[in-house]
């Protein structure tokens, strides 16, 4: 599916369009809400600081708590270098379950999820670890191409 969401921050509204079933839905958002992908990009860019952020998880309101843990040394296929570590946890603001629209949002935005990721000095996400219940996943940056 291709799902597009348009945010109207002045009206605190969002419009979600799905191409698969040709549907449109409208819903309210919290001030300064971001979808999961732009929220992660915001943190990686270095613009976000430690704190709590409103997340729009496909129409379900959540809070993301960001904790800056300092600089750690990351070792991967690209070498060994310093990177800023961020830990993120999520809290649901509603009893309504998050609708499944995409695998990342549905699996990542969960109260049981603990996300840690490391950002290089040039603002590249170089490593991420997701822990959810008894499951753990990790990602490492293995190449950078121009």
C-alpha positions as CSV (number, residue, x, y, z in Angstrom):
1,X,0.0,0.0,0.0
2,X,1.0,3.6,-0.3
3,X,-0.3,5.7,2.5
4,X,0.1,9.5,2.5
5,X,-0.7,11.7,5.5
6,X,-1.2,15.5,5.2
7,X,-1.0,17.5,8.4
8,X,-2.8,20.8,8.9
9,X,-1.1,22.1,12.1
10,X,-3.2,25.3,12.3
11,X,-6.4,23.2,12.5
12,X,-4.7,20.2,14.4
13,X,-6.1,17.8,11.8
14,X,-4.6,15.1,9.6
15,X,-5.9,13.5,6.4
16,X,-4.7,10.0,5.6
17,X,-5.1,8.6,2.1
18,X,-4.6,4.9,1.2
19,X,-4.1,3.9,-2.4
20,X,-4.7,0.2,-1.8
21,X,-8.3,0.5,-0.8
22,X,-8.8,4.1,-2.2
23,X,-9.9,5.4,1.2
24,X,-9.5,8.7,3.0
25,X,-9.8,9.3,6.7
26,X,-9.5,12.5,8.8
27,X,-8.5,12.7,12.5
28,X,-7.3,15.1,15.1
29,X,-3.7,15.5,16.1
30,X,-1.9,16.9,19.1
31,X,0.2,20.1,18.7
32,X,3.6,19.6,17.1
33,X,2.8,15.9,16.3
34,X,5.1,14.1,14.0
35,X,4.7,10.7,12.3
36,X,7.3,8.1,13.4
37,X,9.6,8.5,10.4
38,X,9.9,12.3,10.6
39,X,10.2,12.1,14.4
40,X,13.2,9.7,14.0
41,X,14.7,12.0,11.3
42,X,14.2,15.0,13.6
43,X,16.2,13.3,16.4
44,X,18.9,12.1,14.1
45,X,19.3,15.6,12.6
46,X,20.3,16.8,16.1
47,X,17.4,19.3,16.3
48,X,15.6,17.3,19.0
49,X,16.7,17.5,22.6
50,X,16.0,15.3,25.6
51,X,12.3,15.5,26.3
52,X,8.8,14.3,25.4
53,X,7.3,14.6,21.9
54,X,3.9,14.0,20.4
55,X,3.7,11.2,17.9
56,X,1.0,10.4,15.4
57,X,0.9,6.6,15.0
58,X,-1.5,6.4,12.1
59,X,-4.2,8.3,13.9
60,X,-3.4,7.1,17.4
61,X,-1.8,9.7,19.7
62,X,1.4,8.7,21.5
63,X,4.2,10.3,23.5
64,X,7.9,9.5,22.7
65,X,10.3,10.2,25.6
66,X,13.8,10.9,24.3
67,X,16.8,10.5,26.6
68,X,20.3,11.6,25.5
69,X,22.8,9.1,27.0
70,X,26.0,10.7,25.9
71,X,28.7,9.7,23.4
72,X,29.7,6.1,23.0
73,X,32.1,4.3,20.7
74,X,30.4,2.4,18.0
75,X,32.2,-0.4,16.0
76,X,30.8,-1.7,12.8
77,X,31.9,-2.4,9.2
78,X,32.6,1.3,8.7
79,X,35.1,1.4,11.5
80,X,35.2,2.6,15.1
81,X,34.0,6.1,16.0
82,X,32.2,8.2,18.5
83,X,28.4,8.5,18.3
84,X,25.6,10.1,20.3
85,X,23.3,7.6,21.9
86,X,19.6,8.2,22.3
87,X,17.1,6.0,24.2
88,X,13.4,6.3,23.3
89,X,10.3,4.9,25.0
90,X,6.7,5.2,24.0
91,X,3.5,5.9,25.9
92,X,0.0,5.6,24.5
93,X,-2.4,8.4,25.1
94,X,-5.6,6.5,24.1
95,X,-7.3,3.2,24.7
96,X,-7.8,2.8,20.9
97,X,-5.3,0.5,19.4
98,X,-2.9,1.8,16.7
99,X,-4.2,0.8,13.3
100,X,-1.9,-1.2,11.1
101,X,-0.8,0.9,8.2
102,X,2.9,0.1,8.0
103,X,5.1,-2.5,9.7
104,X,7.6,0.0,11.3
105,X,5.0,2.1,13.1
106,X,2.9,-0.8,14.2
107,X,5.9,-2.8,15.6
108,X,7.9,0.1,16.9
109,X,5.4,2.4,18.6
110,X,4.4,0.2,21.6
111,X,4.7,0.7,25.3
112,X,6.8,-2.5,25.6
113,X,9.4,-1.1,23.0
114,X,12.7,0.4,24.1
115,X,14.6,1.9,21.1
116,X,18.3,2.9,21.3
117,X,20.1,4.4,18.4
118,X,23.5,6.0,17.8
119,X,24.1,9.0,15.6
120,X,27.5,9.9,14.1
121,X,29.0,13.4,14.2
122,X,27.7,14.0,10.7
123,X,24.1,13.0,11.7
124,X,23.9,9.5,10.3
125,X,22.1,6.8,12.2
126,X,24.8,4.2,12.4
127,X,23.3,1.7,14.8
128,X,19.9,0.9,16.3
129,X,18.6,-1.6,18.8
130,X,15.0,-2.3,19.4
131,X,13.9,-4.4,22.4
132,X,10.3,-5.4,22.8
133,X,9.2,-8.0,25.3
134,X,11.5,-11.0,24.7
135,X,12.4,-9.9,21.2
136,X,15.5,-7.9,20.2
137,X,16.5,-6.5,16.8
138,X,19.6,-4.6,15.9
139,X,20.6,-2.7,12.8
140,X,24.1,-1.5,11.8
141,X,25.0,0.9,9.0
142,X,27.3,-1.1,6.7
143,X,27.9,1.4,3.8
144,X,27.5,5.0,2.8
145,X,27.2,5.8,-0.9
146,X,27.2,9.3,-2.4
